[in-house]
Amino acid sequence: MRDIFHVGVNFIKICCLFVLLTAVFYFGMMWMDHFLGQVHRYDEPGSGAVAVIRHEQSGNVKVTHTLDFSRFFEFLRDGE
């Protein structure tokens, strides 16, 4: 009878420890979310930024829509 009591007490201790650590993890994640929510990731870059998109200036650029399956086959090849 005494062994069952000790097993029950140890089980309750482990459950309380699990709940406590889960709560600490949850509030830590909420704190990180609040902290990172104040960081403006999409601000305009500083003066040292490099343009990665080249804009076409001519107005008579023709866009042709061909059946090019290379992107589709690349998608299948990569296993996405």
mmCIF file of the N, C-alpha and C atoms, coordinates in Angstrom:
data_MODEL
# 
_entry.id   MODEL 
# 
loop_
_atom_site.group_PDB 
_atom_site.id 
_atom_site.type_symbol 
_atom_site.label_atom_id 
_atom_site.label_alt_id 
_atom_site.label_comp_id 
_atom_site.label_asym_id 
_atom_site.label_entity_id 
_atom_site.label_seq_id 
_atom_site.pdbx_PDB_ins_code 
_atom_site.Cartn_x 
_atom_site.Cartn_y 
_atom_site.Cartn_z 
_atom_site.occupancy 
_atom_site.B_iso_or_equiv 
_atom_site.pdbx_formal_charge 
_atom_site.auth_seq_id 
_atom_site.auth_comp_id 
_atom_site.auth_asym_id 
_atom_site.auth_atom_id 
_atom_site.pdbx_PDB_model_num 
ATOM 1   N N  . MET A 1 1  ? 0.828  -1.197 0.000   1.00 0.00 ? 1  MET A N  1 
ATOM 2   C CA . MET A 1 1  ? 0.000  0.000  0.000   1.00 0.00 ? 1  MET A CA 1 
ATOM 3   C C  . MET A 1 1  ? 0.868  1.254  0.000   1.00 0.00 ? 1  MET A C  1 
ATOM 4   N N  . ARG A 1 2  ? 1.980  1.171  0.716   1.00 0.00 ? 2  ARG A N  1 
ATOM 5   C CA . ARG A 1 2  ? 2.873  2.321  0.805   1.00 0.00 ? 2  ARG A CA 1 
ATOM 6   C C  . ARG A 1 2  ? 3.541  2.593  -0.544  1.00 0.00 ? 2  ARG A C  1 
ATOM 7   N N  . ASP A 1 3  ? 3.869  1.537  -1.294  1.00 0.00 ? 3  ASP A N  1 
ATOM 8   C CA . ASP A 1 3  ? 4.489  1.705  -2.611  1.00 0.00 ? 3  ASP A CA 1 
ATOM 9   C C  . ASP A 1 3  ? 3.538  2.390  -3.586  1.00 0.00 ? 3  ASP A C  1 
ATOM 10  N N  . ILE A 1 4  ? 2.275  2.036  -3.533  1.00 0.00 ? 4  ILE A N  1 
ATOM 11  C CA . ILE A 1 4  ? 1.278  2.663  -4.410  1.00 0.00 ? 4  ILE A CA 1 
ATOM 12  C C  . ILE A 1 4  ? 1.155  4.149  -4.082  1.00 0.00 ? 4  ILE A C  1 
ATOM 13  N N  . PHE A 1 5  ? 1.213  4.479  -2.817  1.00 0.00 ? 5  PHE A N  1 
ATOM 14  C CA . PHE A 1 5  ? 1.134  5.885  -2.401  1.00 0.00 ? 5  PHE A CA 1 
ATOM 15  C C  . PHE A 1 5  ? 2.332  6.662  -2.939  1.00 0.00 ? 5  PHE A C  1 
ATOM 16  N N  . HIS A 1 6  ? 3.538  6.092  -2.848  1.00 0.00 ? 6  HIS A N  1 
ATOM 17  C CA . HIS A 1 6  ? 4.737  6.770  -3.347  1.00 0.00 ? 6  HIS A CA 1 
ATOM 18  C C  . HIS A 1 6  ? 4.707  6.901  -4.872  1.00 0.00 ? 6  HIS A C  1 
ATOM 19  N N  . VAL A 1 7  ? 4.203  5.898  -5.543  1.00 0.00 ? 7  VAL A N  1 
ATOM 20  C CA . VAL A 1 7  ? 4.073  5.986  -7.000  1.00 0.00 ? 7  VAL A CA 1 
ATOM 21  C C  . VAL A 1 7  ? 3.086  7.093  -7.363  1.00 0.00 ? 7  VAL A C  1 
ATOM 22  N N  . GLY A 1 8  ? 1.978  7.186  -6.647  1.00 0.00 ? 8  GLY A N  1 
ATOM 23  C CA . GLY A 1 8  ? 0.995  8.237  -6.904  1.00 0.00 ? 8  GLY A CA 1 
ATOM 24  C C  . GLY A 1 8  ? 1.558  9.622  -6.641  1.00 0.00 ? 8  GLY A C  1 
ATOM 25  N N  . VAL A 1 9  ? 2.319  9.783  -5.554  1.00 0.00 ? 9  VAL A N  1 
ATOM 26  C CA . VAL A 1 9  ? 2.930  11.079 -5.233  1.00 0.00 ? 9  VAL A CA 1 
ATOM 27  C C  . VAL A 1 9  ? 3.953  11.454 -6.295  1.00 0.00 ? 9  VAL A C  1 
ATOM 28  N N  . ASN A 1 10 ? 4.777  10.499 -6.720  1.00 0.00 ? 10 ASN A N  1 
ATOM 29  C CA . ASN A 1 10 ? 5.761  10.779 -7.771  1.00 0.00 ? 10 ASN A CA 1 
ATOM 30  C C  . ASN A 1 10 ? 5.082  11.126 -9.091  1.00 0.00 ? 10 ASN A C  1 
ATOM 31  N N  . PHE A 1 11 ? 3.980  10.466 -9.399  1.00 0.00 ? 11 PHE A N  1 
ATOM 32  C CA . PHE A 1 11 ? 3.232  10.774 -10.609 1.00 0.00 ? 11 PHE A CA 1 
ATOM 33  C C  . PHE A 1 11 ? 2.670  12.195 -10.558 1.00 0.00 ? 11 PHE A C  1 
ATOM 34  N N  . ILE A 1 12 ? 2.141  12.585 -9.418  1.00 0.00 ? 12 ILE A N  1 
ATOM 35  C CA . ILE A 1 12 ? 1.601  13.943 -9.264  1.00 0.00 ? 12 ILE A CA 1 
ATOM 36  C C  . ILE A 1 12 ? 2.728  14.970 -9.363  1.00 0.00 ? 12 ILE A C  1 
ATOM 37  N N  . LYS A 1 13 ? 3.892  14.676 -8.807  1.00 0.00 ? 13 LYS A N  1 
ATOM 38  C CA . LYS A 1 13 ? 5.038  15.585 -8.915  1.00 0.00 ? 13 LYS A CA 1 
ATOM 39  C C  . LYS A 1 13 ? 5.445  15.772 -10.377 1.00 0.00 ? 13 LYS A C  1 
ATOM 40  N N  . ILE A 1 14 ? 5.495  14.667 -11.102 1.00 0.00 ? 14 ILE A N  1 
ATOM 41  C CA . ILE A 1 14 ? 5.882  14.752 -12.515 1.00 0.00 ? 14 ILE A CA 1 
ATOM 42  C C  . ILE A 1 14 ? 4.842  15.529 -13.317 1.00 0.00 ? 14 ILE A C  1 
ATOM 43  N N  . CYS A 1 15 ? 3.568  15.310 -13.028 1.00 0.00 ? 15 CYS A N  1 
ATOM 44  C CA . CYS A 1 15 ? 2.510  16.063 -13.729 1.00 0.00 ? 15 CYS A CA 1 
ATOM 45  C C  . CYS A 1 15 ? 2.604  17.550 -13.422 1.00 0.00 ? 15 CYS A C  1 
ATOM 46  N N  . CYS A 1 16 ? 2.838  17.897 -12.158 1.00 0.00 ? 16 CYS A N  1 
ATOM 47  C CA . CYS A 1 16 ? 2.978  19.315 -11.790 1.00 0.00 ? 16 CYS A CA 1 
ATOM 48  C C  . CYS A 1 16 ? 4.202  19.926 -12.468 1.00 0.00 ? 16 CYS A C  1 
ATOM 49  N N  . LEU A 1 17 ? 5.301  19.195 -12.508 1.00 0.00 ? 17 LEU A N  1 
ATOM 50  C CA . LEU A 1 17 ? 6.500  19.685 -13.170 1.00 0.00 ? 17 LEU A CA 1 
ATOM 51  C C  . LEU A 1 17 ? 6.243  19.884 -14.663 1.00 0.00 ? 17 LEU A C  1 
ATOM 52  N N  . PHE A 1 18 ? 5.533  18.958 -15.286 1.00 0.00 ? 18 PHE A N  1 
ATOM 53  C CA . PHE A 1 18 ? 5.200  19.082 -16.707 1.00 0.00 ? 18 PHE A CA 1 
ATOM 54  C C  . PHE A 1 18 ? 4.343  20.317 -16.955 1.00 0.00 ? 18 PHE A C  1 
ATOM 55  N N  . VAL A 1 19 ? 3.324  20.519 -16.132 1.00 0.00 ? 19 VAL A N  1 
ATOM 56  C CA . VAL A 1 19 ? 2.449  21.682 -16.297 1.00 0.00 ? 19 VAL A CA 1 
ATOM 57  C C  . VAL A 1 19 ? 3.237  22.969 -16.076 1.00 0.00 ? 19 VAL A C  1 
ATOM 58  N N  . LEU A 1 20 ? 4.107  22.999 -15.079 1.00 0.00 ? 20 LEU A N  1 
ATOM 59  C CA . LEU A 1 20 ? 4.904  24.194 -14.799 1.00 0.00 ? 20 LEU A CA 1 
ATOM 60  C C  . LEU A 1 20 ? 5.841  24.512 -15.959 1.00 0.00 ? 20 LEU A C  1 
ATOM 61  N N  . LEU A 1 21 ? 6.554  23.527 -16.463 1.00 0.00 ? 21 LEU A N  1 
ATOM 62  C CA . LEU A 1 21 ? 7.478  23.767 -17.566 1.00 0.00 ? 21 LEU A CA 1 
ATOM 63  C C  . LEU A 1 21 ? 6.748  24.127 -18.857 1.00 0.00 ? 21 LEU A C  1 
ATOM 64  N N  . THR A 1 22 ? 5.588  23.543 -19.075 1.00 0.00 ? 22 THR A N  1 
ATOM 65  C CA . THR A 1 22 ? 4.793  23.907 -20.252 1.00 0.00 ? 22 THR A CA 1 
ATOM 66  C C  . THR A 1 22 ? 4.322  25.351 -20.156 1.00 0.00 ? 22 THR A C  1 
ATOM 67  N N  . ALA A 1 23 ? 3.913  25.781 -18.972 1.00 0.00 ? 23 ALA A N  1 
ATOM 68  C CA . ALA A 1 23 ? 3.479  27.167 -18.779 1.00 0.00 ? 23 ALA A CA 1 
ATOM 69  C C  . ALA A 1 23 ? 4.650  28.132 -18.966 1.00 0.00 ? 23 ALA A C  1 
ATOM 70  N N  . VAL A 1 24 ? 5.827  27.770 -18.454 1.00 0.00 ? 24 VAL A N  1 
ATOM 71  C CA . VAL A 1 24 ? 7.006  28.621 -18.637 1.00 0.00 ? 24 VAL A CA 1 
ATOM 72  C C  . VAL A 1 24 ? 7.341  28.733 -20.120 1.00 0.00 ? 24 VAL A C  1 
ATOM 73  N N  . PHE A 1 25 ? 7.294  27.620 -20.827 1.00 0.00 ? 25 PHE A N  1 
ATOM 74  C CA . PHE A 1 25 ? 7.559  27.644 -22.267 1.00 0.00 ? 25 PHE A CA 1 
ATOM 75  C C  . PHE A 1 25 ? 6.533  28.507 -22.993 1.00 0.00 ? 25 PHE A C  1 
ATOM 76  N N  . TYR A 1 26 ? 5.260  28.375 -22.651 1.00 0.00 ? 26 TYR A N  1 
ATOM 77  C CA . TYR A 1 26 ? 4.197  29.129 -23.302 1.00 0.00 ? 26 TYR A CA 1 
ATOM 78  C C  . TYR A 1 26 ? 4.385  30.628 -23.073 1.00 0.00 ? 26 TYR A C  1 
ATOM 79  N N  . PHE A 1 27 ? 4.627  31.019 -21.827 1.00 0.00 ? 27 PHE A N  1 
ATOM 80  C CA . PHE A 1 27 ? 4.797  32.446 -21.556 1.00 0.00 ? 27 PHE A CA 1 
ATOM 81  C C  . PHE A 1 27 ? 6.099  32.975 -22.145 1.00 0.00 ? 27 PHE A C  1 
ATOM 82  N N  . GLY A 1 28 ? 7.115  32.129 -22.235 1.00 0.00 ? 28 GLY A N  1 
ATOM 83  C CA . GLY A 1 28 ? 8.337  32.541 -22.922 1.00 0.00 ? 28 GLY A CA 1 
ATOM 84  C C  . GLY A 1 28 ? 8.093  32.786 -24.400 1.00 0.00 ? 28 GLY A C  1 
ATOM 85  N N  . MET A 1 29 ? 7.303  31.922 -25.019 1.00 0.00 ? 29 MET A N  1 
ATOM 86  C CA . MET A 1 29 ? 6.971  32.131 -26.428 1.00 0.00 ? 29 MET A CA 1 
ATOM 87  C C  . MET A 1 29 ? 6.125  33.388 -26.620 1.00 0.00 ? 29 MET A C  1 
ATOM 88  N N  . MET A 1 30 ? 5.210  33.640 -25.703 1.00 0.00 ? 30 MET A N  1 
ATOM 89  C CA . MET A 1 30 ? 4.406  34.865 -25.794 1.00 0.00 ? 30 MET A CA 1 
ATOM 90  C C  . MET A 1 30 ? 5.280  36.104 -25.618 1.00 0.00 ? 30 MET A C  1 
ATOM 91  N N  . TRP A 1 31 ? 6.257  36.032 -24.695 1.00 0.00 ? 31 TRP A N  1 
ATOM 92  C CA . TRP A 1 31 ? 7.158  37.160 -24.492 1.00 0.00 ? 31 TRP A CA 1 
ATOM 93  C C  . TRP A 1 31 ? 7.987  37.413 -25.748 1.00 0.00 ? 31 TRP A C  1 
ATOM 94  N N  . MET A 1 32 ? 8.493  36.340 -26.375 1.00 0.00 ? 32 MET A N  1 
ATOM 95  C CA . MET A 1 32 ? 9.270  36.489 -27.603 1.00 0.00 ? 32 MET A CA 1 
ATOM 96  C C  . MET A 1 32 ? 8.414  37.059 -28.728 1.00 0.00 ? 32 MET A C  1 
ATOM 97  N N  . ASP A 1 33 ? 7.159  36.624 -28.815 1.00 0.00 ? 33 ASP A N  1 
ATOM 98  C CA . ASP A 1 33 ? 6.258  37.145 -29.842 1.00 0.00 ? 33 ASP A CA 1 
ATOM 99  C C  . ASP A 1 33 ? 6.011  38.631 -29.624 1.00 0.00 ? 33 ASP A C  1 
ATOM 100 N N  . HIS A 1 34 ? 5.823  39.019 -28.380 1.00 0.00 ? 34 HIS A N  1 
ATOM 101 C CA . HIS A 1 34 ? 5.606  40.438 -28.072 1.00 0.00 ? 34 HIS A CA 1 
ATOM 102 C C  . HIS A 1 34 ? 6.862  41.241 -28.385 1.00 0.00 ? 34 HIS A C  1 
ATOM 103 N N  . PHE A 1 35 ? 8.029  40.714 -28.038 1.00 0.00 ? 35 PHE A N  1 
ATOM 104 C CA . PHE A 1 35 ? 9.283  41.405 -28.297 1.00 0.00 ? 35 PHE A CA 1 
ATOM 105 C C  . PHE A 1 35 ? 9.542  41.540 -29.788 1.00 0.00 ? 35 PHE A C  1 
ATOM 106 N N  . LEU A 1 36 ? 9.346  40.450 -30.539 1.00 0.00 ? 36 LEU A N  1 
ATOM 107 C CA . LEU A 1 36 ? 9.607  40.495 -31.973 1.00 0.00 ? 36 LEU A CA 1 
ATOM 108 C C  . LEU A 1 36 ? 8.511  41.224 -32.735 1.00 0.00 ? 36 LEU A C  1 
ATOM 109 N N  . GLY A 1 37 ? 7.339  41.382 -32.135 1.00 0.00 ? 37 GLY A N  1 
ATOM 110 C CA . GLY A 1 37 ? 6.275  42.144 -32.777 1.00 0.00 ? 37 GLY A CA 1 
ATOM 111 C C  . GLY A 1 37 ? 6.598  43.618 -32.880 1.00 0.00 ? 37 GLY A C  1 
ATOM 112 N N  . GLN A 1 38 ? 7.495  44.080 -32.042 1.00 0.00 ? 38 GLN A N  1 
ATOM 113 C CA . GLN A 1 38 ? 7.888  45.491 -32.064 1.00 0.00 ? 38 GLN A CA 1 
ATOM 114 C C  . GLN A 1 38 ? 9.000  45.761 -33.065 1.00 0.00 ? 38 GLN A C  1 
ATOM 115 N N  . VAL A 1 39 ? 9.618  44.720 -33.592 1.00 0.00 ? 39 VAL A N  1 
ATOM 116 C CA . VAL A 1 39 ? 10.681 44.873 -34.571 1.00 0.00 ? 39 VAL A CA 1 
ATOM 117 C C  . VAL A 1 39 ? 10.041 45.072 -35.937 1.00 0.00 ? 39 VAL A C  1 
ATOM 118 N N  . HIS A 1 40 ? 10.447 46.118 -36.629 1.00 0.00 ? 40 HIS A N  1 
ATOM 119 C CA . HIS A 1 40 ? 9.884  46.413 -37.946 1.00 0.00 ? 40 HIS A CA 1 
ATOM 120 C C  . HIS A 1 40 ? 10.788 45.785 -38.998 1.00 0.00 ? 40 HIS A C  1 
ATOM 121 N N  . ARG A 1 41 ? 10.400 44.614 -39.454 1.00 0.00 ? 41 ARG A N  1 
ATOM 122 C CA . ARG A 1 41 ? 11.235 43.891 -40.401 1.00 0.00 ? 41 ARG A CA 1 
ATOM 123 C C  . ARG A 1 41 ? 11.114 44.438 -41.814 1.00 0.00 ? 41 ARG A C  1 
ATOM 124 N N  . TYR A 1 42 ? 10.054 45.130 -42.122 1.00 0.00 ? 42 TYR A N  1 
ATOM 125 C CA . TYR A 1 42 ? 9.810  45.542 -43.494 1.00 0.00 ? 42 TYR A CA 1 
ATOM 126 C C  . TYR A 1 42 ? 10.003 47.036 -43.699 1.00 0.00 ? 42 TYR A C  1 
ATOM 127 N N  . ASP A 1 43 ? 10.846 47.649 -42.887 1.00 0.00 ? 43 ASP A N  1 
ATOM 128 C CA . ASP A 1 43 ? 11.174 49.049 -43.101 1.00 0.00 ? 43 ASP A CA 1 
ATOM 129 C C  . ASP A 1 43 ? 12.010 49.189 -44.370 1.00 0.00 ? 43 ASP A C  1 
ATOM 130 N N  . GLU A 1 44 ? 12.062 50.393 -44.864 1.00 0.00 ? 44 GLU A N  1 
ATOM 131 C CA . GLU A 1 44 ? 12.886 50.665 -46.029 1.00 0.00 ? 44 GLU A CA 1 
ATOM 132 C C  . GLU A 1 44 ? 14.356 50.455 -45.654 1.00 0.00 ? 44 GLU A C  1 
ATOM 133 N N  . PRO A 1 45 ? 15.122 49.834 -46.543 1.00 0.00 ? 45 PRO A N  1 
ATOM 134 C CA . PRO A 1 45 ? 16.534 49.612 -46.232 1.00 0.00 ? 45 PRO A CA 1 
ATOM 135 C C  . PRO A 1 45 ? 17.310 50.917 -46.239 1.00 0.00 ? 45 PRO A C  1 
ATOM 136 N N  . GLY A 1 46 ? 18.487 50.871 -45.677 1.00 0.00 ? 46 GLY A N  1 
ATOM 137 C CA . GLY A 1 46 ? 19.349 52.048 -45.635 1.00 0.00 ? 46 GLY A CA 1 
ATOM 138 C C  . GLY A 1 46 ? 19.889 52.399 -47.002 1.00 0.00 ? 46 GLY A C  1 
ATOM 139 N N  . SER A 1 47 ? 20.846 53.300 -47.054 1.00 0.00 ? 47 SER A N  1 
ATOM 140 C CA . SER A 1 47 ? 21.351 53.794 -48.329 1.00 0.00 ? 47 SER A CA 1 
ATOM 141 C C  . SER A 1 47 ? 22.213 52.772 -49.058 1.00 0.00 ? 47 SER A C  1 
ATOM 142 N N  . GLY A 1 48 ? 22.648 51.719 -48.395 1.00 0.00 ? 48 GLY A N  1 
ATOM 143 C CA . GLY A 1 48 ? 23.510 50.739 -49.035 1.00 0.00 ? 48 GLY A CA 1 
ATOM 144 C C  . GLY A 1 48 ? 22.763 49.606 -49.708 1.00 0.00 ? 48 GLY A C  1 
ATOM 145 N N  . ALA A 1 49 ? 21.462 49.750 -49.917 1.00 0.00 ? 49 ALA A N  1 
ATOM 146 C CA . ALA A 1 49 ? 20.674 48.666 -50.503 1.00 0.00 ? 49 ALA A CA 1 
ATOM 147 C C  . ALA A 1 49 ? 20.939 48.554 -52.000 1.00 0.00 ? 49 ALA A C  1 
ATOM 148 N N  . VAL A 1 50 ? 20.819 47.351 -52.514 1.00 0.00 ? 50 VAL A N  1 
ATOM 149 C CA . VAL A 1 50 ? 21.018 47.083 -53.931 1.00 0.00 ? 50 VAL A CA 1 
ATOM 150 C C  . VAL A 1 50 ? 19.680 46.650 -54.510 1.00 0.00 ? 50 VAL A C  1 
ATOM 151 N N  . ALA A 1 51 ? 19.320 47.206 -55.659 1.00 0.00 ? 51 ALA A N  1 
ATOM 152 C CA . ALA A 1 51 ? 18.073 46.840 -56.313 1.00 0.00 ? 51 ALA A CA 1 
ATOM 153 C C  . ALA A 1 51 ? 18.204 45.438 -56.902 1.00 0.00 ? 51 ALA A C  1 
ATOM 154 N N  . VAL A 1 52 ? 17.211 44.610 -56.674 1.00 0.00 ? 52 VAL A N  1 
ATOM 155 C CA . VAL A 1 52 ? 17.252 43.247 -57.198 1.00 0.00 ? 52 VAL A CA 1 
ATOM 156 C C  . VAL A 1 52 ? 16.282 43.048 -58.350 1.00 0.00 ? 52 VAL A C  1 
ATOM 157 N N  . ILE A 1 53 ? 15.459 44.031 -58.642 1.00 0.00 ? 53 ILE A N  1 
ATOM 158 C CA . ILE A 1 53 ? 14.497 43.941 -59.732 1.00 0.00 ? 53 ILE A CA 1 
ATOM 159 C C  . ILE A 1 53 ? 14.854 44.992 -60.770 1.00 0.00 ? 53 ILE A C  1 
ATOM 160 N N  . ARG A 1 54 ? 14.929 44.553 -62.008 1.00 0.00 ? 54 ARG A N  1 
ATOM 161 C CA . ARG A 1 54 ? 15.210 45.485 -63.088 1.00 0.00 ? 54 ARG A CA 1 
ATOM 162 C C  . ARG A 1 54 ? 13.888 45.814 -63.767 1.00 0.00 ? 54 ARG A C  1 
ATOM 163 N N  . HIS A 1 55 ? 13.521 47.063 -63.758 1.00 0.00 ? 55 HIS A N  1 
ATOM 164 C CA . HIS A 1 55 ? 12.280 47.493 -64.377 1.00 0.00 ? 55 HIS A CA 1 
ATOM 165 C C  . HIS A 1 55 ? 12.533 47.802 -65.848 1.00 0.00 ? 55 HIS A C  1 
ATOM 166 N N  . GLU A 1 56 ? 11.659 47.302 -66.690 1.00 0.00 ? 56 GLU A N  1 
ATOM 167 C CA . GLU A 1 56 ? 11.753 47.575 -68.123 1.00 0.00 ? 56 GLU A CA 1 
ATOM 168 C C  . GLU A 1 56 ? 11.145 48.947 -68.401 1.00 0.00 ? 56 GLU A C  1 
ATOM 169 N N  . GLN A 1 57 ? 11.870 49.753 -69.157 1.00 0.00 ? 57 GLN A N  1 
ATOM 170 C CA . GLN A 1 57 ? 11.417 51.107 -69.439 1.00 0.00 ? 57 GLN A CA 1 
ATOM 171 C C  . GLN A 1 57 ? 10.588 51.186 -70.720 1.00 0.00 ? 57 GLN A C  1 
ATOM 172 N N  . SER A 1 58 ? 10.781 50.241 -71.609 1.00 0.00 ? 58 SER A N  1 
ATOM 173 C CA . SER A 1 58 ? 10.055 50.349 -72.874 1.00 0.00 ? 58 SER A CA 1 
ATOM 174 C C  . SER A 1 58 ? 8.614  49.897 -72.693 1.00 0.00 ? 58 SER A C  1 
ATOM 175 N N  . GLY A 1 59 ? 7.702  50.609 -73.336 1.00 0.00 ? 59 GLY A N  1 
ATOM 176 C CA . GLY A 1 59 ? 6.287  50.313 -73.208 1.00 0.00 ? 59 GLY A CA 1 
ATOM 177 C C  . GLY A 1 59 ? 5.807  49.235 -74.158 1.00 0.00 ? 59 GLY A C  1 
ATOM 178 N N  . ASN A 1 60 ? 6.627  48.873 -75.154 1.00 0.00 ? 60 ASN A N  1 
ATOM 179 C CA . ASN A 1 60 ? 6.182  47.887 -76.138 1.00 0.00 ? 60 ASN A CA 1 
ATOM 180 C C  . ASN A 1 60 ? 6.781  46.506 -75.875 1.00 0.00 ? 60 ASN A C  1 
ATOM 181 N N  . VAL A 1 61 ? 6.934  46.136 -74.618 1.00 0.00 ? 61 VAL A N  1 
ATOM 182 C CA . VAL A 1 61 ? 7.447  44.810 -74.272 1.00 0.00 ? 61 VAL A CA 1 
ATOM 183 C C  . VAL A 1 61 ? 6.312  43.816 -74.425 1.00 0.00 ? 61 VAL A C  1 
ATOM 184 N N  . LYS A 1 62 ? 6.536  42.803 -75.255 1.00 0.00 ? 62 LYS A N  1 
ATOM 185 C CA . LYS A 1 62 ? 5.504  41.801 -75.495 1.00 0.00 ? 62 LYS A CA 1 
ATOM 186 C C  . LYS A 1 62 ? 5.748  40.605 -74.582 1.00 0.00 ? 62 LYS A C  1 
ATOM 187 N N  . VAL A 1 63 ? 4.714  40.190 -73.916 1.00 0.00 ? 63 VAL A N  1 
ATOM 188 C CA . VAL A 1 63 ? 4.802  39.021 -73.046 1.00 0.00 ? 63 VAL A CA 1 
ATOM 189 C C  . VAL A 1 63 ? 4.100  37.879 -73.747 1.00 0.00 ? 63 VAL A C  1 
ATOM 190 N N  . THR A 1 64 ? 4.833  36.822 -73.967 1.00 0.00 ? 64 THR A N  1 
ATOM 191 C CA . THR A 1 64 ? 4.240  35.668 -74.624 1.00 0.00 ? 64 THR A CA 1 
ATOM 192 C C  . THR A 1 64 ? 4.014  34.584 -73.591 1.00 0.00 ? 64 THR A C  1 
ATOM 193 N N  . HIS A 1 65 ? 2.877  33.978 -73.647 1.00 0.00 ? 65 HIS A N  1 
ATOM 194 C CA . HIS A 1 65 ? 2.531  32.892 -72.746 1.00 0.00 ? 65 HIS A CA 1 
ATOM 195 C C  . HIS A 1 65 ? 2.672  31.582 -73.502 1.00 0.00 ? 65 HIS A C  1 
ATOM 196 N N  . THR A 1 66 ? 3.748  30.890 -73.249 1.00 0.00 ? 66 THR A N  1 
ATOM 197 C CA . THR A 1 66 ? 3.965  29.599 -73.892 1.00 0.00 ? 66 THR A CA 1 
ATOM 198 C C  . THR A 1 66 ? 3.758  28.503 -72.859 1.00 0.00 ? 66 THR A C  1 
ATOM 199 N N  . LEU A 1 67 ? 3.561  27.299 -73.356 1.00 0.00 ? 67 LEU A N  1 
ATOM 200 C CA . LEU A 1 67 ? 3.415  26.162 -72.472 1.00 0.00 ? 67 LEU A CA 1 
ATOM 201 C C  . LEU A 1 67 ? 4.811  25.661 -72.105 1.00 0.00 ? 67 LEU A C  1 
ATOM 202 N N  . ASP A 1 68 ? 5.365  26.252 -71.075 1.00 0.00 ? 68 ASP A N  1 
ATOM 203 C CA . ASP A 1 68 ? 6.694  25.878 -70.616 1.00 0.00 ? 68 ASP A CA 1 
ATOM 204 C C  . ASP A 1 68 ? 6.533  25.118 -69.307 1.00 0.00 ? 68 ASP A C  1 
ATOM 205 N N  . PHE A 1 69 ? 6.805  23.821 -69.369 1.00 0.00 ? 69 PHE A N  1 
ATOM 206 C CA . PHE A 1 69 ? 6.612  22.967 -68.200 1.00 0.00 ? 69 PHE A CA 1 
ATOM 207 C C  . PHE A 1 69 ? 7.894  22.804 -67.383 1.00 0.00 ? 69 PHE A C  1 
ATOM 208 N N  . SER A 1 70 ? 8.913  23.584 -67.679 1.00 0.00 ? 70 SER A N  1 
ATOM 209 C CA . SER A 1 70 ? 10.176 23.406 -66.964 1.00 0.00 ? 70 SER A CA 1 
ATOM 210 C C  . SER A 1 70 ? 10.016 23.713 -65.469 1.00 0.00 ? 70 SER A C  1 
ATOM 211 N N  . ARG A 1 71 ? 9.242  24.730 -65.119 1.00 0.00 ? 71 ARG A N  1 
ATOM 212 C CA . ARG A 1 71 ? 9.019  25.043 -63.704 1.00 0.00 ? 71 ARG A CA 1 
ATOM 213 C C  . ARG A 1 71 ? 8.227  23.930 -63.029 1.00 0.00 ? 71 ARG A C  1 
ATOM 214 N N  . PHE A 1 72 ? 7.271  23.351 -63.746 1.00 0.00 ? 72 PHE A N  1 
ATOM 215 C CA . PHE A 1 72 ? 6.481  22.258 -63.195 1.00 0.00 ? 72 PHE A CA 1 
ATOM 216 C C  . PHE A 1 72 ? 7.341  21.024 -62.954 1.00 0.00 ? 72 PHE A C  1 
ATOM 217 N N  . PHE A 1 73 ? 8.216  20.710 -63.928 1.00 0.00 ? 73 PHE A N  1 
ATOM 218 C CA . PHE A 1 73 ? 9.090  19.547 -63.769 1.00 0.00 ? 73 PHE A CA 1 
ATOM 219 C C  . PHE A 1 73 ? 10.114 19.785 -62.658 1.00 0.00 ? 73 PHE A C  1 
ATOM 220 N N  . GLU A 1 74 ? 10.569 20.999 -62.516 1.00 0.00 ? 74 GLU A N  1 
ATOM 221 C CA . GLU A 1 74 ? 11.472 21.324 -61.407 1.00 0.00 ? 74 GLU A CA 1 
ATOM 222 C C  . GLU A 1 74 ? 10.757 21.155 -60.071 1.00 0.00 ? 74 GLU A C  1 
ATOM 223 N N  . PHE A 1 75 ? 9.504  21.541 -60.035 1.00 0.00 ? 75 PHE A N  1 
ATOM 224 C CA . PHE A 1 75 ? 8.684  21.358 -58.837 1.00 0.00 ? 75 PHE A CA 1 
ATOM 225 C C  . PHE A 1 75 ? 8.565  19.881 -58.490 1.00 0.00 ? 75 PHE A C  1 
ATOM 226 N N  . LEU A 1 76 ? 8.312  19.039 -59.479 1.00 0.00 ? 76 LEU A N  1 
ATOM 227 C CA . LEU A 1 76 ? 8.191  17.606 -59.246 1.00 0.00 ? 76 LEU A CA 1 
ATOM 228 C C  . LEU A 1 76 ? 9.540  16.974 -58.887 1.00 0.00 ? 76 LEU A C  1 
ATOM 229 N N  . ARG A 1 77 ? 10.600 17.433 -59.510 1.00 0.00 ? 77 ARG A N  1 
ATOM 230 C CA . ARG A 1 77 ? 11.928 16.881 -59.258 1.00 0.00 ? 77 ARG A CA 1 
ATOM 231 C C  . ARG A 1 77 ? 12.374 17.159 -57.834 1.00 0.00 ? 77 ARG A C  1 
ATOM 232 N N  . ASP A 1 78 ? 12.076 18.334 -57.324 1.00 0.00 ? 78 ASP A N  1 
ATOM 233 C CA . ASP A 1 78 ? 12.483 18.692 -55.969 1.00 0.00 ? 78 ASP A CA 1 
ATOM 234 C C  . ASP A 1 78 ? 11.611 18.055 -54.914 1.00 0.00 ? 78 ASP A C  1 
ATOM 235 N N  . GLY A 1 79 ? 10.548 17.414 -55.319 1.00 0.00 ? 79 GLY A N  1 
ATOM 236 C CA . GLY A 1 79 ? 9.691  16.707 -54.366 1.00 0.00 ? 79 GLY A CA 1 
ATOM 237 C C  . GLY A 1 79 ? 8.833  17.615 -53.525 1.00 0.00 ? 79 GLY A C  1 
ATOM 238 N N  . GLU A 1 80 ? 8.472  18.719 -54.062 1.00 0.00 ? 80 GLU A N  1 
ATOM 239 C CA . GLU A 1 80 ? 7.666  19.671 -53.290 1.00 0.00 ? 80 GLU A CA 1 
ATOM 240 C C  . GLU A 1 80 ? 6.233  19.261 -53.351 1.00 0.00 ? 80 GLU A C  1 
# 
